[in-house]
Amino acid sequence: MYVCLCHGVTDRDIRAAAANGARTLKDLRRDLGVTSECGRCACCARDCLKEAQAALGNCNSACATRCGNAPLPLLQAA
């Protein structure tokens, strides 16, 4: 689903950013442009980030290979 319409950022983009190290809304703003325009996406983006972090849990590269939860490539904001 689209989280940030201003920058075309989806929940999948946020999950990928979390898998690549994003830990805060500020990280998402830097990496994807989330909340940098109108800001209406802030609550949803924060929730998506928290869910992504919870889903990652204690996953590491060894288990990611077996379970299919390997980090997705980070998409840069246009």
Short mmCIF file of the C-alpha atoms (twelve columns), coordinates in Angstrom:
data_MODEL
# 
_entry.id   MODEL 
# 
loop_
_atom_site.group_PDB 
_atom_site.id 
_atom_site.type_symbol 
_atom_site.label_atom_id 
_atom_site.label_alt_id 
_atom_site.label_comp_id 
_atom_site.label_asym_id 
_atom_site.label_seq_id 
_atom_site.Cartn_x 
_atom_site.Cartn_y 
_atom_site.Cartn_z 
_atom_site.pdbx_PDB_model_num 
ATOM 1  C CA . MET A 1  0.000  0.000   0.000  1 
ATOM 2  C CA . TYR A 2  1.091  3.556   -0.558 1 
ATOM 3  C CA . VAL A 3  2.199  5.286   2.623  1 
ATOM 4  C CA . CYS A 4  3.561  8.551   1.192  1 
ATOM 5  C CA . LEU A 5  1.753  9.797   -1.888 1 
ATOM 6  C CA . CYS A 6  4.042  12.796  -2.279 1 
ATOM 7  C CA . HIS A 7  7.035  10.520  -2.923 1 
ATOM 8  C CA . GLY A 8  5.311  7.294   -3.976 1 
ATOM 9  C CA . VAL A 9  6.662  5.350   -0.981 1 
ATOM 10 C CA . THR A 10 5.007  2.036   -0.158 1 
ATOM 11 C CA . ASP A 11 5.005  -0.165  2.932  1 
ATOM 12 C CA . ARG A 12 7.325  -2.497  1.018  1 
ATOM 13 C CA . ASP A 13 9.818  0.360   0.572  1 
ATOM 14 C CA . ILE A 14 9.683  0.989   4.314  1 
ATOM 15 C CA . ARG A 15 10.248 -2.704  5.074  1 
ATOM 16 C CA . ALA A 16 13.245 -2.677  2.741  1 
ATOM 17 C CA . ALA A 17 14.611 0.445   4.432  1 
ATOM 18 C CA . ALA A 18 14.201 -1.190  7.853  1 
ATOM 19 C CA . ALA A 19 16.002 -4.301  6.629  1 
ATOM 20 C CA . ASN A 20 18.807 -2.041  5.432  1 
ATOM 21 C CA . GLY A 21 19.192 -0.251  8.745  1 
ATOM 22 C CA . ALA A 22 16.521 2.462   9.012  1 
ATOM 23 C CA . ARG A 23 15.489 2.722   12.671 1 
ATOM 24 C CA . THR A 24 13.698 6.076   12.947 1 
ATOM 25 C CA . LEU A 25 11.334 8.301   11.020 1 
ATOM 26 C CA . LYS A 26 14.310 10.581  10.453 1 
ATOM 27 C CA . ASP A 27 16.083 7.680   8.716  1 
ATOM 28 C CA . LEU A 28 13.044 7.155   6.474  1 
ATOM 29 C CA . ARG A 29 12.958 10.858  5.661  1 
ATOM 30 C CA . ARG A 30 16.640 10.784  4.692  1 
ATOM 31 C CA . ASP A 31 16.431 7.550   2.704  1 
ATOM 32 C CA . LEU A 32 12.969 7.725   1.121  1 
ATOM 33 C CA . GLY A 33 11.731 11.303  1.498  1 
ATOM 34 C CA . VAL A 34 8.875  10.259  3.802  1 
ATOM 35 C CA . THR A 35 7.302  13.208  5.713  1 
ATOM 36 C CA . SER A 36 9.437  15.762  3.860  1 
ATOM 37 C CA . GLU A 37 6.502  17.330  2.008  1 
ATOM 38 C CA . CYS A 38 3.029  17.484  3.589  1 
ATOM 39 C CA . GLY A 39 3.752  15.173  6.547  1 
ATOM 40 C CA . ARG A 40 0.400  13.350  6.454  1 
ATOM 41 C CA . CYS A 41 2.183  10.006  6.170  1 
ATOM 42 C CA . ALA A 42 4.129  10.307  9.442  1 
ATOM 43 C CA . CYS A 43 1.882  8.135   11.639 1 
ATOM 44 C CA . CYS A 44 1.447  5.395   9.047  1 
ATOM 45 C CA . ALA A 45 5.151  5.438   8.155  1 
ATOM 46 C CA . ARG A 46 6.108  5.138   11.823 1 
ATOM 47 C CA . ASP A 47 3.680  2.229   12.283 1 
ATOM 48 C CA . CYS A 48 5.022  0.464   9.176  1 
ATOM 49 C CA . LEU A 49 8.574  0.928   10.420 1 
ATOM 50 C CA . LYS A 50 7.719  -0.523  13.844 1 
ATOM 51 C CA . GLU A 51 5.992  -3.511  12.220 1 
ATOM 52 C CA . ALA A 52 8.970  -4.077  9.928  1 
ATOM 53 C CA . GLN A 53 11.386 -3.948  12.838 1 
ATOM 54 C CA . ALA A 54 9.251  -6.414  14.804 1 
ATOM 55 C CA . ALA A 55 9.100  -8.762  11.819 1 
ATOM 56 C CA . LEU A 56 12.860 -8.650  11.446 1 
ATOM 57 C CA . GLY A 57 13.259 -9.558  15.105 1 
ATOM 58 C CA . ASN A 58 16.502 -11.402 15.644 1 
ATOM 59 C CA . CYS A 59 16.874 -12.301 11.992 1 
ATOM 60 C CA . ASN A 60 20.429 -12.400 10.712 1 
ATOM 61 C CA . SER A 61 21.959 -13.203 7.353  1 
ATOM 62 C CA . ALA A 62 22.201 -16.907 8.196  1 
ATOM 63 C CA . CYS A 63 18.528 -17.346 9.039  1 
ATOM 64 C CA . ALA A 64 17.416 -14.946 6.302  1 
ATOM 65 C CA . THR A 65 18.852 -17.315 3.733  1 
ATOM 66 C CA . ARG A 66 16.739 -20.175 5.067  1 
ATOM 67 C CA . CYS A 67 13.457 -18.399 5.812  1 
ATOM 68 C CA . GLY A 68 13.209 -16.083 2.818  1 
ATOM 69 C CA . ASN A 69 13.239 -12.865 4.874  1 
ATOM 70 C CA . ALA A 70 16.480 -11.610 3.370  1 
ATOM 71 C CA . PRO A 71 16.662 -7.799  3.211  1 
ATOM 72 C CA . LEU A 72 15.149 -6.251  0.120  1 
ATOM 73 C CA . PRO A 73 17.182 -3.726  -1.876 1 
ATOM 74 C CA . LEU A 74 16.638 -0.141  -0.740 1 
ATOM 75 C CA . LEU A 75 14.814 2.030   -3.284 1 
ATOM 76 C CA . GLN A 76 16.000 5.619   -3.429 1 
ATOM 77 C CA . ALA A 77 13.524 8.502   -3.503 1 
ATOM 78 C CA . ALA A 78 13.225 10.104  -6.921 1 
# 
